[in-house]
Amino acid sequence: MLAPWLDLPGARARVAWMSTLTGLDLRYLGTEADAEQIKDTAVTQPLVVALGLLAVAELDLTGASAVVGHSVGELTAAAAAGALHPDTAVALSALRGKEMAAACEQAETGMFAVLGGDPDDVLARIEQCGLTAANRNGAGQIVAAGLLDRLEQLRAEPPARARIVPLSVAGAFHTEYMASAGTALAARAEGIQVGELQRLLLSNADGTAVQTGAEMLSRLVAQVTSPVRFDSCLATMRDLGVTAVLELPPAGTLAGLAKRELKGIEILALKTPAELPAARELLARHAGTHQAEHTPDWRVIVAPVRGTIQQAAVREGSEVRAGTPLGAVISKREEVHVSATYDGVLAEWLVEDGDLVDAGDPLARLYPVGSR
C-alpha cells in the first residue's frame, strides 16, 4: 500500500526518517513484506499512521471543518489538527503498537464483529457473554472484544438477526486487557509537547470536539482501554452539517460507514496518489468555517473500563483544573483513575457513587470555564 506514495517528491526521505523514529523499516514493510509480517499490531499501527501522514503532507486542510480518526487513526487526526507534531504522532504510534502487542500476550483474547441485529439486543448479548463493545461503528456494526472462549459463546448463540465475523487482530483492543499498554503510554505522555488546535478535532471517546492538544493527548492515552465510539463521531459530523468526507489512506472502511450513516454527502476514499487531484478539488469546493459555530459548550467524562465507580469528593458546581482526580473505576483486574481532561466546572454527576458502569458510559458533565 505504500509503494505508489514513495514516488512523490520527498516521500522516500520522509519514510526513512519515520523509520528511524519507529525503529522499523517502514519502506520494506509497506512495499515488500507479506501479510504475515504486517499483521502484527506493533507493525500495522505505525505503518498506517505513516501512510496517513504522507497524504496529509500533500493536502491543504485549511478549509476542513473537522478531522476525526478511528482507533490508531486518531494519532493521524491529531497531527492533522495541529495537536501533535507528525514526528510525535508516528513515534507514539510505534510505542502504542509495541505495548498493545505485549498486552495481547497476557491473555487469549480477540475481537468479533457483530453485524446487524437490534443494537440494544446486541449490546445486551455482548454483556451477557462477559465481553466489551469495544467498537461501536454505526451502520449496524458493533465489535465485541474479550476472552476467546467468551467470544465463541457469542458466536454460538448470536443476537437475533445478527451475523458474527471473527476479526484478524492480535487481541482485545480498547478493553481492560490493554491496561499495561495504557500505563506505558501514560508514562511517556508526560514528556510530549502538544500544539494549538488549528481545526475542530473530534474524539473517539464520545464524539465531542476536544478543547486543547493536552486534552486530546489525555484521551489518546485513555483510548487504548476505552471503546471507540465512531458512531458518536458520525453523529457529530451529521450535526455539524458536513457536506463531504475525505478518508485518508489506507482508505475504504470508514468511507463505507460514512456512506451508510451520512446520506446525501460527497465521500472520497483517498487510496493512491492518483486520487490526490480529486481530493484537493473536494477540499476546495467544500471548504467551510464551522469550528466557532459548532464547538460544543460542554463535555462528558466517560468510564475508561467496566467496573464500579468510586467518586472523588468533588461537588457539583466546583471548578476543576485539567488533571483533577474525579474518582476511579474499580474492576476485578485493576483500579483505573478518572480525571478532568480540561479546565472546567463540574456541572453534574451522571452516576451515583458505587454504581456499576461499562466502558464508555458517561460519568459526569463538565462546562468549560467561562462558557456559562
C-alpha positions as CSV (number, residue, x, y, z in Angstrom):
1,M,0.0,0.0,0.0
2,L,3.0,2.3,0.5
3,A,4.7,1.8,-2.9
4,P,2.8,4.4,-5.0
5,W,3.3,7.1,-2.4
6,L,7.1,6.7,-2.4
7,D,7.2,8.3,-5.9
8,L,6.0,11.7,-4.5
9,P,8.8,14.3,-4.1
10,G,10.5,13.9,-0.7
11,A,8.4,10.9,0.3
12,R,11.3,8.4,0.5
13,A,13.2,10.7,2.7
14,R,10.2,11.2,5.0
15,V,9.6,7.5,5.2
16,A,13.3,6.9,6.0
17,W,13.1,9.4,8.9
18,M,9.8,7.9,10.2
19,S,11.6,4.5,10.1
20,T,14.3,6.0,12.3
21,L,11.6,7.3,14.7
22,T,9.8,4.0,14.9
23,G,12.8,1.6,14.8
24,L,11.1,-0.2,11.9
25,D,11.9,-0.5,8.2
26,L,8.6,1.1,7.1
27,R,9.6,1.2,3.4
28,Y,10.1,-2.6,3.3
29,L,7.0,-3.3,5.4
30,G,4.8,-1.1,3.2
31,T,6.1,-2.4,-0.1
32,E,7.6,-5.9,0.1
33,A,6.5,-7.6,3.3
34,D,3.8,-10.2,3.2
35,A,0.5,-10.3,5.2
36,E,2.1,-12.4,8.0
37,Q,4.7,-9.8,8.6
38,I,2.5,-6.7,8.7
39,K,-0.5,-8.2,10.7
40,D,1.5,-7.7,13.9
41,T,-0.1,-4.7,15.5
42,A,3.3,-3.4,16.5
43,V,3.9,-3.1,12.8
44,T,0.5,-2.3,11.5
45,Q,-0.1,0.8,13.7
46,P,3.0,2.9,12.7
47,L,2.6,1.8,9.1
48,V,-1.0,3.1,9.0
49,V,-0.1,6.4,10.7
50,A,3.0,6.9,8.5
51,L,0.9,6.4,5.3
52,G,-1.8,8.8,6.6
53,L,0.8,11.4,7.3
54,L,2.3,11.2,3.8
55,A,-1.2,12.0,2.5
56,V,-1.7,14.9,5.0
57,A,1.6,16.5,3.7
58,E,0.1,16.6,0.2
59,L,-3.2,18.3,1.1
60,D,-4.3,21.8,2.2
61,L,-6.6,21.2,5.1
62,T,-7.2,24.9,5.8
63,G,-10.8,24.7,4.8
64,A,-11.6,21.4,6.6
65,S,-14.2,22.0,9.3
66,A,-13.3,18.9,11.3
67,V,-11.0,15.9,11.5
68,V,-11.6,12.6,13.2
69,G,-9.7,9.3,13.3
70,H,-10.7,5.7,14.2
71,S,-8.6,4.0,16.9
72,V,-4.9,4.5,15.9
73,G,-6.1,6.9,13.2
74,E,-6.7,9.4,16.0
75,L,-2.9,9.9,16.0
76,T,-3.1,10.9,12.4
77,A,-6.1,13.1,13.0
78,A,-4.3,14.8,16.0
79,A,-1.4,15.6,13.7
80,A,-3.7,16.9,11.0
81,A,-5.4,19.2,13.6
82,G,-2.2,20.5,14.9
83,A,-2.4,18.9,18.3
84,L,0.7,16.7,17.7
85,H,3.8,17.2,15.6
86,P,3.8,14.5,12.8
87,D,7.1,13.1,14.2
88,T,5.4,12.7,17.6
89,A,2.4,11.0,16.1
90,V,4.4,8.4,14.3
91,A,6.7,7.8,17.2
92,L,3.7,7.4,19.6
93,S,2.1,5.0,17.1
94,A,5.1,2.7,17.3
95,L,5.1,2.8,21.1
96,R,1.3,2.2,21.2
97,G,1.6,-0.7,18.8
98,K,4.5,-2.3,20.7
99,E,2.8,-2.0,24.1
100,M,-0.6,-3.2,22.8
101,A,1.2,-6.2,21.2
102,A,2.8,-7.0,24.5
103,A,-0.6,-6.7,26.3
104,C,-2.1,-9.2,23.8
105,E,0.4,-11.8,25.0
106,Q,-1.0,-11.7,28.6
107,A,-4.3,-13.4,27.8
108,E,-6.0,-15.3,24.9
109,T,-8.3,-12.5,23.6
110,G,-9.7,-11.3,20.4
111,M,-12.5,-9.3,18.6
112,F,-15.6,-10.4,16.7
113,A,-17.7,-8.0,14.6
114,V,-21.5,-8.3,15.2
115,L,-23.3,-7.2,12.0
116,G,-26.9,-6.4,12.1
117,G,-29.5,-7.1,14.8
118,D,-31.2,-4.7,17.1
119,P,-28.4,-2.5,18.7
120,D,-29.9,-2.9,22.2
121,D,-30.1,-6.6,21.8
122,V,-26.6,-6.8,20.5
123,L,-25.2,-4.8,23.4
124,A,-27.2,-6.8,25.9
125,R,-25.9,-10.1,24.5
126,I,-22.3,-8.9,24.5
127,E,-22.6,-8.0,28.1
128,Q,-24.2,-11.4,28.9
129,C,-21.2,-13.1,27.5
130,G,-18.8,-11.1,29.7
131,L,-17.5,-9.1,26.7
132,T,-17.0,-5.4,25.9
133,A,-18.5,-3.5,23.0
134,A,-15.0,-2.2,22.0
135,N,-16.0,-0.6,18.7
136,R,-19.4,1.0,18.1
137,N,-19.0,1.9,14.5
138,G,-22.5,2.8,13.4
139,A,-24.1,1.4,10.2
140,G,-25.2,-1.7,12.1
141,Q,-21.7,-2.7,13.2
142,I,-20.6,-3.3,16.8
143,V,-17.3,-5.1,17.7
144,A,-17.2,-7.4,20.7
145,A,-13.9,-7.9,22.5
146,G,-12.6,-10.1,25.3
147,L,-11.6,-13.7,26.1
148,L,-11.7,-16.1,23.1
149,D,-13.9,-18.6,24.9
150,R,-16.5,-15.9,25.6
151,L,-16.3,-14.8,22.0
152,E,-17.1,-18.3,20.9
153,Q,-20.0,-18.3,23.3
154,L,-21.3,-15.2,21.5
155,R,-20.8,-16.8,18.1
156,A,-22.6,-20.0,19.2
157,E,-25.6,-18.0,20.3
158,P,-25.7,-14.7,18.4
159,P,-28.3,-12.0,18.9
160,A,-31.4,-12.3,16.7
161,R,-30.8,-11.3,13.1
162,A,-27.1,-10.7,13.6
163,R,-24.1,-12.2,11.9
164,I,-20.8,-12.8,13.8
165,V,-17.5,-12.3,11.9
166,P,-14.2,-13.0,13.7
167,L,-11.6,-10.3,13.1
168,S,-7.9,-10.9,12.3
169,V,-6.5,-9.0,15.3
170,A,-4.0,-9.8,17.9
171,G,-6.2,-9.3,21.0
172,A,-9.0,-7.4,22.7
173,F,-8.1,-3.8,21.8
174,H,-9.9,-1.0,23.6
175,T,-10.7,-3.1,26.7
176,E,-9.3,-3.6,30.2
177,Y,-6.9,-6.2,28.7
178,M,-4.9,-3.3,27.3
179,A,-4.3,-1.8,30.8
180,S,-0.5,-2.4,30.7
181,A,-0.3,-0.5,27.4
182,G,-2.3,2.4,28.8
183,T,0.1,2.6,31.7
184,A,3.1,2.6,29.4
185,L,1.6,5.3,27.2
186,A,0.7,7.5,30.2
187,A,4.3,7.4,31.5
188,R,5.6,8.6,28.1
189,A,2.9,11.1,27.5
190,E,4.2,13.3,30.4
191,G,7.1,14.3,28.2
192,I,5.2,15.0,25.0
193,Q,4.7,18.6,23.8
194,V,1.3,19.4,22.3
195,G,0.3,22.2,19.9
196,E,-2.6,24.5,19.4
197,L,-5.6,23.1,17.6
198,Q,-6.0,24.5,14.1
199,R,-9.4,22.9,13.4
200,L,-12.2,21.0,15.1
201,L,-10.9,17.6,16.3
202,L,-13.5,15.0,17.3
203,S,-12.8,12.3,19.9
204,N,-13.5,8.6,19.7
205,A,-14.4,8.7,23.4
206,D,-17.8,10.3,22.9
207,G,-17.8,12.2,19.5
208,T,-17.3,15.6,21.1
209,A,-14.7,18.2,20.0
210,V,-11.7,18.4,22.2
211,Q,-10.7,21.9,23.5
212,T,-6.9,21.6,23.6
213,G,-4.0,19.5,22.5
214,A,-3.4,18.4,26.1
215,E,-7.0,17.1,26.3
216,M,-6.5,15.2,23.1
217,L,-3.3,13.6,24.4
218,S,-5.0,12.5,27.6
219,R,-7.8,11.0,25.6
220,L,-5.3,9.2,23.3
221,V,-3.8,7.5,26.3
222,A,-7.2,6.5,27.7
223,Q,-8.3,5.3,24.3
224,V,-6.4,2.1,24.4
225,T,-8.6,0.7,27.2
226,S,-11.8,2.6,26.2
227,P,-14.3,1.8,23.5
228,V,-14.2,3.5,20.1
229,R,-17.5,5.4,19.7
230,F,-17.2,6.1,16.0
231,D,-21.0,6.1,15.8
232,S,-20.9,9.2,18.1
233,C,-18.3,10.8,15.8
234,L,-20.6,10.2,12.8
235,A,-23.5,11.7,14.7
236,T,-21.5,14.8,15.5
237,M,-20.5,15.1,11.8
238,R,-24.2,15.0,10.9
239,D,-24.9,17.7,13.5
240,L,-22.1,19.8,12.1
241,G,-23.8,19.7,8.7
242,V,-20.7,18.4,6.9
243,T,-21.2,18.2,3.2
244,A,-18.3,16.0,2.3
245,V,-15.9,13.4,3.8
246,L,-12.4,12.6,2.7
247,E,-10.8,9.4,4.1
248,L,-7.1,9.3,4.2
249,P,-5.2,6.1,3.2
250,P,-5.4,3.2,3.7
251,A,-8.9,4.2,2.8
252,G,-12.3,2.4,2.3
253,T,-13.6,1.1,5.5
254,L,-14.6,4.5,7.1
255,A,-15.9,5.8,3.8
256,G,-18.2,2.8,3.7
257,L,-19.5,3.6,7.2
258,A,-20.0,7.2,6.3
259,K,-22.0,6.3,3.2
260,R,-24.4,4.4,5.3
261,E,-24.8,6.9,8.1
262,L,-24.4,10.3,6.3
263,K,-26.8,10.2,3.4
264,G,-26.5,12.6,0.5
265,I,-23.0,13.9,1.0
266,E,-19.9,13.6,-1.2
267,I,-17.5,10.9,0.0
268,L,-14.0,10.2,-1.3
269,A,-11.7,7.4,-0.2
270,L,-8.1,8.5,-1.0
271,K,-6.2,5.3,-1.7
272,T,-3.4,6.3,-4.1
273,P,-1.6,9.5,-5.2
274,A,-3.6,9.3,-8.5
275,E,-6.6,10.5,-6.5
276,L,-4.9,13.5,-4.9
277,P,-6.2,16.0,-7.5
278,A,-9.8,14.8,-6.8
279,A,-9.1,15.1,-3.0
280,R,-7.7,18.6,-3.4
281,E,-10.7,19.7,-5.5
282,L,-13.1,18.2,-3.0
283,L,-11.5,20.1,-0.1
284,A,-11.6,23.4,-2.1
285,R,-15.2,23.0,-3.0
286,H,-16.4,22.1,0.5
287,A,-14.2,24.5,2.5
288,G,-16.1,25.8,5.5
289,T,-15.7,27.6,8.8
290,H,-17.8,25.6,11.2
291,Q,-15.5,25.5,14.2
292,A,-16.6,28.6,16.0
293,E,-20.2,27.9,15.3
294,H,-20.3,24.3,16.4
295,T,-17.8,23.9,19.2
296,P,-19.8,22.2,22.0
297,D,-20.3,24.1,25.2
298,W,-20.0,21.1,27.5
299,R,-18.1,17.8,27.7
300,V,-18.9,14.3,29.1
301,I,-16.3,12.4,31.1
302,V,-16.7,8.7,30.3
303,A,-15.7,5.5,32.1
304,P,-12.4,4.1,30.8
305,V,-13.2,0.5,31.8
306,R,-16.0,-1.7,33.2
307,G,-16.3,-1.7,36.9
308,T,-17.7,0.2,40.0
309,I,-17.4,3.9,40.1
310,Q,-15.8,5.4,43.2
311,Q,-16.3,9.2,43.1
312,A,-13.8,11.7,44.5
313,A,-15.0,14.4,46.9
314,V,-15.7,16.9,44.1
315,R,-19.1,18.7,44.4
316,E,-21.3,19.7,41.5
317,G,-20.6,23.3,40.7
318,S,-16.9,23.1,41.6
319,E,-14.3,24.5,39.3
320,V,-11.7,21.9,38.4
321,R,-8.4,22.1,36.5
322,A,-7.3,19.6,33.9
323,G,-5.9,16.5,35.6
324,T,-8.1,17.0,38.8
325,P,-8.9,13.5,40.1
326,L,-12.6,12.8,39.8
327,G,-12.5,9.2,41.1
328,A,-11.8,5.7,39.9
329,V,-13.4,2.8,38.2
330,I,-12.6,-0.4,40.1
331,S,-12.8,-3.8,38.3
332,K,-11.7,-7.3,39.2
333,R,-8.4,-6.7,37.3
334,E,-7.5,-3.1,38.2
335,E,-8.3,0.3,39.5
336,V,-8.3,3.0,36.8
337,H,-8.3,6.6,37.8
338,V,-10.6,9.1,36.2
339,S,-9.7,12.8,36.0
340,A,-10.8,16.0,34.3
341,T,-9.4,16.3,30.8
342,Y,-9.6,20.1,30.7
343,D,-10.3,23.1,32.9
344,G,-14.0,23.4,33.6
345,V,-16.9,23.3,36.0
346,L,-18.4,20.0,37.2
347,A,-21.9,20.6,36.1
348,E,-23.4,17.3,37.4
349,W,-22.6,13.7,38.2
350,L,-24.4,11.3,35.8
351,V,-23.9,8.3,38.1
352,E,-24.1,7.6,41.8
353,D,-21.1,6.5,43.9
354,G,-20.9,2.7,43.8
355,D,-22.8,2.4,40.5
356,L,-21.7,-0.3,38.1
357,V,-20.6,1.2,34.8
358,D,-19.4,-0.1,31.5
359,A,-16.5,1.2,29.5
360,G,-17.7,4.3,27.6
361,D,-20.6,5.1,30.0
362,P,-20.9,8.8,30.8
363,L,-19.8,9.6,34.4
364,A,-20.0,13.4,34.7
365,R,-20.7,16.5,32.7
366,L,-18.3,19.5,32.7
367,Y,-18.7,23.0,31.3
368,P,-15.6,24.8,30.0
369,V,-14.6,27.7,32.3
370,G,-16.4,30.9,31.1
371,S,-18.9,29.1,28.9
372,R,-21.9,29.9,31.1
